[in-house]
């Protein structure tokens, strides 16, 4: 899936989704690995760089979404802010070099920001 399609899907999401979390991870460089235990049980492990573990809950957790933003921008050149309007159930996010982002929650908005940064950085490398 193209990053632009994933961004649109997240902007239209009504809440957290492990399926979106997996698509975000893959788009941002995570690798999915299946391990078979001694007893034959299969476990999915996600790997980024040298770190392995469960799939982060990017679309549910503000902390995980912030970590995603730091991961796609390891030099931490991004600065920004987020706001939430309870009555509208909409979050707004803005990071350096990216237009305002609107989504159903702060984690979703931060995920879109991270993907837009990832998309821009990938375009710069071409």
N, CA, C and O of each residue as an XYZ file, in Angstrom:
504
protein
N       0.847     -1.175      0.000
C       0.000      0.000      0.000
C       0.893      1.239      0.000
O       1.873      1.303      0.743
N       0.561      2.199     -0.815
C       1.303      3.452     -0.868
C       1.099      4.226      0.432
O       0.040      4.152      1.055
N       2.124      4.963      0.823
C       2.029      5.738      2.058
C       0.867      6.722      1.986
O       0.173      6.929      2.981
N       0.648      7.331      0.823
C      -0.457      8.298      0.700
C      -1.812      7.631      0.941
O      -2.704      8.244      1.527
N      -1.977      6.385      0.497
C      -3.224      5.651      0.747
C      -3.380      5.322      2.230
O      -4.477      5.413      2.781
N      -2.281      4.942      2.866
C      -2.312      4.634      4.289
C      -2.634      5.885      5.097
O      -3.396      5.823      6.061
N      -2.064      7.008      4.711
C      -2.359      8.283      5.386
C      -3.849      8.583      5.310
O      -4.463      8.951      6.311
N      -4.425      8.428      4.140
C      -5.864      8.701      3.982
C      -6.693      7.743      4.839
O      -7.692      8.149      5.433
N      -6.285      6.484      4.905
C      -7.010      5.509      5.717
C      -6.962      5.888      7.196
O      -7.966      5.764      7.898
N      -5.815      6.345      7.670
C      -5.682      6.739      9.075
C      -6.485      8.007      9.353
O      -7.126      8.118     10.398
N      -6.453      8.958      8.428
C      -7.227     10.189      8.611
C      -8.723      9.905      8.709
O      -9.456     10.649      9.361
N      -9.174      8.839      8.069
C     -10.595      8.482      8.100
C     -10.937      7.472      9.193
O     -12.112      7.164      9.395
N      -9.943      6.955      9.893
C     -10.184      5.947     10.936
C     -10.954      6.558     12.098
O     -10.769      7.725     12.443
N     -11.820      5.746     12.693
C     -12.606      6.221     13.832
C     -11.996      5.824     15.173
O     -12.471      6.249     16.226
N     -10.951      5.014     15.132
C     -10.311      4.598     16.374
C      -9.088      3.755     16.089
O      -8.716      3.553     14.934
N      -8.455      3.256     17.164
C      -7.236      2.465     17.009
C      -7.494      1.157     16.266
O      -8.609      0.634     16.265
N      -6.436      0.639     15.634
C      -6.557     -0.583     14.856
C      -5.212     -1.288     14.778
O      -4.216     -0.689     14.372
N      -5.179     -2.557     15.166
C      -3.926     -3.313     15.062
C      -3.550     -3.532     13.599
O      -2.368     -3.660     13.278
N      -4.538     -3.576     12.713
C      -4.243     -3.703     11.287
C      -3.517     -2.454     10.783
O      -2.544     -2.556     10.035
N      -3.992     -1.280     11.196
C      -3.304     -0.047     10.826
C      -1.917      0.008     11.452
O      -0.961      0.451     10.814
N      -1.806     -0.444     12.705
C      -0.496     -0.478     13.368
C       0.505     -1.290     12.540
O       1.648     -0.869     12.366
N       0.088     -2.433     12.036
C       0.960     -3.290     11.233
C       1.338     -2.599      9.924
O       2.495     -2.652      9.507
N       0.376     -1.958      9.280
C       0.660     -1.257      8.017
C       1.611     -0.079      8.242
O       2.489      0.183      7.420
N       1.433      0.620      9.349
C       2.321      1.737      9.696
C       3.737      1.216      9.927
O       4.705      1.781      9.418
N       3.851      0.140     10.695
C       5.169     -0.438     10.993
C       5.888     -0.825      9.705
O       7.063     -0.505      9.526
N       5.195     -1.502      8.823
C       5.813     -1.923      7.562
C       6.226     -0.719      6.710
O       7.289     -0.728      6.090
N       5.387      0.308      6.683
C       5.692      1.504      5.892
C       6.891      2.270      6.441
O       7.560      2.999      5.709
N       7.156      2.101      7.734
C       8.239      2.854      8.377
C       9.487      2.011      8.639
O      10.385      2.435      9.367
N       9.540      0.819      8.047
C      10.776      0.046      8.112
C      10.826     -1.107      9.091
O      11.858     -1.770      9.199
N       9.743     -1.370      9.809
C       9.728     -2.530     10.688
C       9.660     -3.795      9.831
O       9.174     -3.769      8.700
N      10.148     -4.882     10.380
C      10.047     -6.171      9.705
C       9.260     -7.118     10.599
O       9.409     -7.113     11.821
N       8.431     -7.919      9.973
C       7.610     -8.905     10.685
C       8.313    -10.248     10.586
O       8.707    -10.683      9.504
N       8.464    -10.895     11.726
C       9.148    -12.172     11.790
C       8.273    -13.165     12.549
O       7.689    -12.820     13.576
N       8.183    -14.387     12.051
C       7.423    -15.425     12.750
C       8.431    -16.411     13.327
O       9.277    -16.947     12.612
N       8.326    -16.635     14.616
C       9.205    -17.587     15.300
C       8.394    -18.799     15.732
O       7.232    -18.695     16.125
N       9.040    -19.935     15.644
C       8.401    -21.153     16.120
C       9.106    -21.584     17.398
O      10.315    -21.813     17.409
N       8.332    -21.690     18.476
C       8.867    -22.099     19.768
C       9.148    -23.599     19.772
O       8.745    -24.320     18.859
N       9.842    -24.055     20.804
C      10.164    -25.475     20.933
C       8.915    -26.352     20.957
O       8.937    -27.486     20.478
N       7.837    -25.829     21.512
C       6.595    -26.607     21.585
C       5.757    -26.500     20.310
O       4.649    -27.032     20.254
N       6.273    -25.818     19.287
C       5.574    -25.720     18.009
C       4.701    -24.487     17.858
O       4.172    -24.229     16.777
N       4.546    -23.727     18.931
C       3.727    -22.512     18.865
C       4.448    -21.444     18.047
O       5.667    -21.288     18.124
N       3.665    -20.723     17.269
C       4.232    -19.663     16.433
C       3.968    -18.306     17.080
O       2.869    -18.036     17.566
N       4.983    -17.471     17.077
C       4.882    -16.141     17.662
C       5.350    -15.116     16.640
O       6.387    -15.294     16.000
N       4.586    -14.049     16.490
C       4.980    -12.968     15.589
C       5.780    -11.958     16.402
O       5.364    -11.519     17.474
N       6.932    -11.608     15.864
C       7.809    -10.625     16.490
C       8.088     -9.538     15.466
O       8.277     -9.815     14.282
N       8.109     -8.311     15.933
C       8.406     -7.179     15.058
C       9.809     -6.690     15.358
O      10.226     -6.622     16.514
N      10.528     -6.349     14.300
C      11.918     -5.941     14.453
C      12.147     -4.601     13.762
O      11.729     -4.381     12.626
N      12.822     -3.719     14.487
C      13.271     -2.460     13.914
C      14.704     -2.261     14.363
O      14.982     -2.118     15.554
N      15.611     -2.253     13.397
C      17.030     -2.187     13.757
C      17.402     -3.425     14.538
O      17.189     -4.546     14.077
N      17.948     -3.231     15.700
C      18.345     -4.357     16.561
C      17.298     -4.721     17.599
O      17.449     -5.705     18.324
N      16.242     -3.932     17.671
C      15.205     -4.167     18.679
C      14.131     -5.098     18.135
O      13.692     -4.966     16.993
N      13.719     -6.035     18.970
C      12.615     -6.942     18.638
C      11.581     -6.891     19.742
O      11.910     -6.664     20.907
N      10.333     -7.104     19.371
C       9.284     -7.134     20.373
C       7.922     -7.188     19.732
O       7.794     -7.422     18.531
N       6.903     -6.971     20.543
C       5.536     -6.963     20.000
C       5.306     -5.708     19.163
O       6.058     -4.738     19.248
N       4.273     -5.751     18.372
C       3.907     -4.611     17.538
C       3.487     -3.443     18.430
O       2.597     -3.598     19.266
N       4.118     -2.270     18.263
C       3.685     -1.114     19.048
C       2.256     -0.706     18.693
O       1.821     -0.869     17.553
N       1.546     -0.186     19.659
C       0.158      0.261     19.465
C       0.145      1.721     19.031
O      -0.335      2.592     19.757
N       0.674      1.976     17.845
C       0.807      3.335     17.350
C      -0.511      4.104     17.353
O      -0.545      5.273     17.738
N      -1.595      3.458     16.928
C      -2.876      4.151     16.772
C      -3.657      4.277     18.080
O      -4.694      4.938     18.122
N      -3.167      3.650     19.138
C      -3.844      3.689     20.437
C      -3.101      4.561     21.440
O      -3.720      5.274     22.230
N      -1.785      4.505     21.408
C      -0.960      5.135     22.435
C      -0.257      6.386     21.916
O       0.440      6.343     20.902
N      -0.447      7.488     22.615
C       0.262      8.719     22.259
C       1.766      8.512     22.395
O       2.534      9.006     21.569
N       2.197      7.784     23.432
C       3.627      7.519     23.611
C       4.200      6.727     22.438
O       5.278      7.050     21.939
N       3.482      5.690     21.997
C       3.954      4.883     20.869
C       3.985      5.706     19.587
O       4.905      5.563     18.782
N       2.990      6.563     19.391
C       2.951      7.407     18.198
C       4.087      8.433     18.216
O       4.673      8.726     17.174
N       4.396      8.977     19.392
C       5.526      9.903     19.509
C       6.839      9.181     19.234
O       7.729      9.729     18.584
N       6.960      7.952     19.728
C       8.162      7.160     19.463
C       8.301      6.891     17.962
O       9.409      6.905     17.426
N       7.187      6.649     17.294
C       7.199      6.454     15.842
C       7.744      7.705     15.153
O       8.577      7.606     14.253
N       7.282      8.865     15.569
C       7.750     10.118     14.979
C       9.252     10.286     15.210
O       9.975     10.718     14.312
N       9.721      9.945     16.412
C      11.160     10.023     16.698
C      11.944      8.999     15.884
O      13.095      9.245     15.522
N      11.337      7.865     15.597
C      12.004      6.812     14.827
C      12.190      7.219     13.372
O      13.257      6.991     12.802
N      11.174      7.816     12.762
C      11.297      8.212     11.356
C      12.168      9.460     11.209
O      12.639      9.764     10.113
N      12.378     10.173     12.297
C      13.240     11.350     12.289
C      14.270     11.218     13.414
O      14.179     11.919     14.422
N      15.254     10.317     13.244
C      16.197     10.054     14.329
C      17.034     11.262     14.735
O      17.525     11.317     15.862
N      17.204     12.228     13.840
C      17.960     13.437     14.186
C      17.100     14.443     14.949
O      17.584     15.488     15.383
N      15.837     14.116     15.102
C      14.861     14.929     15.828
C      14.854     16.374     15.350
O      14.948     17.313     16.140
N      14.741     16.521     14.042
C      14.652     17.857     13.450
C      13.223     18.384     13.500
O      12.990     19.567     13.250
N      12.273     17.521     13.818
C      10.871     17.918     13.825
C      10.507     18.585     15.146
O      10.996     18.207     16.211
N       9.650     19.569     15.053
C       9.044     20.197     16.215
C       7.579     20.376     15.867
O       7.227     20.437     14.689
N       6.736     20.459     16.853
C       5.331     20.630     16.537
C       4.462     20.638     17.762
O       4.931     20.835     18.882
N       3.182     20.421     17.531
C       2.229     20.409     18.617
C       0.951     19.718     18.205
O       0.701     19.483     17.022
N       0.143     19.396     19.205
C      -1.148     18.755     18.962
C      -2.206     19.427     19.821
O      -1.904     20.007     20.863
N      -3.451     19.340     19.367
C      -4.579     19.842     20.158
C      -5.751     18.903     19.956
O      -5.802     18.151     18.982
N      -6.687     18.954     20.882
C      -7.840     18.070     20.859
C      -9.078     18.880     21.180
O      -9.092     19.634     22.154
N     -10.121     18.733     20.371
C     -11.403     19.399     20.620
C     -12.407     18.301     20.959
O     -12.835     17.547     20.085
N     -12.775     18.221     22.231
C     -13.632     17.135     22.716
C     -14.973     17.053     21.998
O     -15.411     15.970     21.609
N     -15.623     18.204     21.823
C     -16.951     18.211     21.219
C     -16.921     17.670     19.789
O     -17.859     17.001     19.356
N     -15.858     17.957     19.070
C     -15.745     17.514     17.680
C     -15.087     16.147     17.546
O     -15.111     15.536     16.478
N     -14.501     15.675     18.641
C     -13.751     14.413     18.633
C     -12.720     14.415     17.510
O     -12.600     13.449     16.757
N     -11.980     15.516     17.410
C     -10.951     15.660     16.385
C      -9.668     16.180     17.012
O      -9.685     17.072     17.860
N      -8.576     15.612     16.581
C      -7.257     16.081     16.989
C      -6.618     16.781     15.802
O      -6.852     16.428     14.647
N      -5.815     17.770     16.112
C      -5.051     18.472     15.092
C      -3.589     18.379     15.469
O      -3.227     18.529     16.636
N      -2.755     18.132     14.482
C      -1.332     17.978     14.712
C      -0.589     18.795     13.667
O      -1.021     18.898     12.519
N       0.518     19.365     14.073
C       1.363     20.120     13.141
C       2.811     19.825     13.499
O       3.203     19.959     14.659
N       3.600     19.429     12.524
C       5.036     19.262     12.708
C       5.747     20.046     11.609
O       5.162     20.352     10.570
N       6.986     20.359     11.847
C       7.789     21.138     10.921
C       7.725     20.563      9.510
O       7.966     19.373      9.306
N       7.400     21.405      8.548
C       7.413     21.012      7.157
C       6.222     20.208      6.686
O       6.204     19.750      5.543
N       5.216     20.022      7.543
C       4.039     19.232      7.190
C       2.797     20.083      7.448
O       2.707     20.752      8.477
N       1.843     20.060      6.525
C       0.599     20.796      6.713
C      -0.150     20.287      7.949
O       0.156     19.216      8.472
N      -1.120     21.055      8.402
C      -1.940     20.643      9.534
C      -2.610     19.304      9.231
O      -3.047     19.045      8.110
N      -2.675     18.476     10.247
C      -3.241     17.134     10.118
C      -4.433     17.049     11.065
O      -4.368     17.520     12.201
N      -5.513     16.454     10.596
C      -6.706     16.272     11.416
C      -7.042     14.787     11.423
O      -7.039     14.135     10.379
N      -7.330     14.263     12.600
C      -7.697     12.856     12.735
C      -8.605     12.698     13.947
O      -8.870     13.661     14.666
N      -9.075     11.482     14.166
C     -10.030     11.197     15.231
C      -9.411     11.226     16.627
O     -10.132     11.389     17.612
N      -8.089     11.071     16.733
C      -7.433     11.068     18.037
C      -6.004     11.587     17.894
O      -5.465     11.663     16.790
N      -5.411     11.937     19.011
C      -4.036     12.416     18.992
C      -3.086     11.347     18.445
O      -2.259     11.674     17.595
N      -3.160     10.069     18.893
C      -2.256      9.071     18.308
C      -2.415      8.926     16.795
O      -1.421      8.783     16.083
N      -3.641      8.961     16.303
C      -3.856      8.853     14.858
C      -3.236     10.047     14.127
O      -2.606      9.872     13.084
N      -3.406     11.245     14.660
C      -2.823     12.435     14.035
C      -1.297     12.355     14.031
O      -0.659     12.714     13.041
N      -0.712     11.888     15.131
C       0.740     11.744     15.194
C       1.241     10.684     14.218
O       2.320     10.832     13.645
N       0.478      9.628     14.026
C       0.848      8.590     13.047
C       0.867      9.172     11.635
O       1.770      8.881     10.850
N      -0.126      9.987     11.319
C      -0.158     10.625     10.002
C       1.055     11.538      9.846
O       1.691     11.554      8.792
N       1.373     12.296     10.890
C       2.541     13.180     10.830
C       3.807     12.377     10.568
O       4.627     12.758      9.733
N       3.967     11.261     11.283
C       5.156     10.423     11.101
C       5.231      9.878      9.673
O       6.303      9.850      9.069
N       4.104      9.455      9.149
C       4.086      8.927      7.783
C       4.386     10.012      6.757
O       5.051      9.751      5.755
N       3.901     11.227      6.997
C       4.195     12.315      6.070
C       5.680     12.679      6.110
O       6.277     12.984      5.077
N       6.267     12.645      7.295
C       7.708     12.879      7.416
C       8.462     11.760      6.712
O       9.420     12.020      5.984
N       8.039     10.515      6.922
C       8.663      9.363      6.273
C       8.571      9.489      4.752
O       9.543      9.239      4.040
N       7.419      9.869      4.274
C       7.193     10.017      2.840
C       8.090     11.113      2.262
O       8.683     10.949      1.195
N       8.177     12.228      2.980
C       9.009     13.337      2.518
C      10.488     12.950      2.523
O      11.214     13.260      1.578
N      10.931     12.280      3.571
C      12.333     11.882      3.664
C      12.674     10.847      2.585
O      13.770     10.879      2.028
N      11.763      9.950      2.293
C      11.995      8.954      1.239
C      12.065      9.641     -0.118
O      12.846      9.232     -0.977
N      11.259     10.677     -0.321
C      11.278     11.434     -1.563
C      12.577     12.202     -1.731
O      13.065     12.363     -2.850
N      13.149     12.684     -0.611
C      14.412     13.403     -0.663
C      15.563     12.502     -1.052
O      16.544     12.959     -1.639
N      15.448     11.198     -0.722
C      16.530     10.265     -0.989
C      16.549      9.810     -2.443
O      17.553      9.270     -2.906
N      15.442     10.023     -3.176
C      15.370      9.557     -4.567
C      16.226     10.393     -5.482
O      16.279     10.135     -6.685
